Amino acid sequence: MSRRRWGDPLARDPGRRQARVNDLLRRQLGLILEREFRDRMPSLITITEVRTTGDLRHARIFVSVYAERPQQEATIRFLQDSRPELRHLLGAQVILKYLPTLEFVLDLSAERAQRIEELLRGHNPDKDAL
């Protein structure tokens, strides 16, 4: 019986095999996007994380896009529309029993971290005491 039987199937605490597959997919998708999609990409991206389900049939790919919000959404739409081609190219590079379906999600963690850092820089505890 799996310890993560109930709850989020794309949990943050993957098993060892699942973690290795996540890392493999992240690296291979990064290479594919760099080599095959460089000219067609609307903006510069980084694959920050890949989470697969326990059965390795579905993968959620978190992508950080270095652009303004409308351009970010256009890039995610482009990646979603390119899923069949990406999956085909990934299947040629990766040997797995089941090649996972791909879902691209905009990763906003870098923006959140920057916002928190800005808030912390602007906060002066000595000034608030007065």
C-alpha positions in Angstrom: 0.0 0.0 0.0 1.4 3.4 -1.0 1.8 6.0 1.8 0.4 8.6 -0.5 -2.7 6.7 -1.5 -5.1 9.5 -0.8 -4.5 13.1 -1.6 -2.7 14.9 -4.4 -1.4 12.5 -7.0 1.3 15.0 -8.0 2.6 15.4 -4.4 5.8 17.1 -3.6 7.4 14.1 -1.9 7.9 11.6 -4.8 9.5 8.2 -4.4 13.1 7.6 -5.6 12.0 6.3 -9.1 9.4 9.0 -9.5 12.0 11.7 -8.6 14.5 10.2 -11.1 11.8 10.2 -13.8 10.9 13.8 -12.9 14.5 14.9 -13.2 15.0 13.0 -16.5 11.8 14.6 -18.0 12.9 18.1 -16.9 16.3 17.8 -18.4 15.2 16.2 -21.7 12.3 18.7 -22.2 14.8 21.5 -21.6 17.1 20.2 -24.2 14.2 19.6 -26.7 12.9 23.1 -26.2 16.4 24.6 -26.6 17.3 22.6 -29.7 14.0 22.2 -31.6 11.8 25.1 -30.5 14.4 27.9 -30.0 13.2 29.9 -33.1 9.5 29.4 -32.4 9.4 30.2 -28.7 7.6 33.5 -27.9 9.9 34.2 -25.0 12.7 32.8 -22.9 11.7 30.0 -20.5 13.1 27.7 -17.9 11.5 24.5 -16.8 11.7 24.8 -13.0 10.0 21.5 -11.9 8.3 18.4 -13.2 5.9 16.4 -11.1 4.5 13.1 -12.3 1.8 11.0 -10.8 2.7 7.8 -9.0 1.9 5.6 -12.1 4.1 8.0 -14.2 1.3 8.5 -16.7 0.8 12.2 -16.2 3.4 15.0 -15.8 2.8 18.6 -14.8 5.6 20.8 -16.0 6.2 24.1 -14.2 7.6 26.7 -16.5 9.1 30.1 -15.6 8.6 32.6 -18.4 10.8 35.7 -18.5 8.3 38.2 -20.0 5.3 40.3 -19.1 2.0 38.7 -18.2 0.4 38.6 -21.7 3.6 37.2 -23.2 3.7 34.6 -20.4 0.2 33.4 -21.1 0.9 33.3 -24.9 4.0 31.1 -24.1 2.0 28.7 -22.0 -0.6 28.5 -24.8 2.1 27.8 -27.3 3.6 25.0 -25.1 0.1 23.5 -24.6 -0.6 23.6 -28.3 2.9 22.0 -29.0 2.3 19.0 -26.6 1.8 16.4 -29.3 5.1 17.3 -31.0 7.0 17.7 -27.7 5.7 14.3 -26.6 6.8 12.7 -29.8 10.3 14.2 -29.5 10.4 13.2 -25.9 9.5 9.6 -26.7 12.4 9.4 -29.1 14.8 10.5 -26.2 13.3 8.7 -23.2 12.6 5.0 -22.7 9.7 4.5 -20.4 6.9 2.0 -20.3 4.4 4.8 -20.5 5.3 8.2 -21.8 3.4 10.7 -19.6 0.8 13.1 -20.9 2.2 16.7 -20.5 0.5 19.6 -18.9 2.3 23.0 -18.8 1.8 25.3 -15.8 3.1 28.8 -15.4 5.5 28.9 -12.3 5.1 32.2 -10.5 7.3 31.3 -7.6 10.2 33.6 -8.8 7.8 36.5 -9.1 6.4 35.8 -5.6 9.9 35.6 -4.2 10.9 38.9 -5.8 7.8 40.6 -4.4 8.5 39.3 -0.9 12.1 40.5 -1.2 10.9 44.0 -2.3 8.5 44.1 0.7 11.2 43.1 3.1 13.6 45.7 1.7 11.0 48.4 2.1 10.2 47.4 5.7 12.3 49.3 8.2 11.5 48.1 11.8 13.2 51.1 13.4 11.0 53.5 11.4 7.8 51.6 12.5 8.7 51.9 16.2 8.6 55.7 16.0 
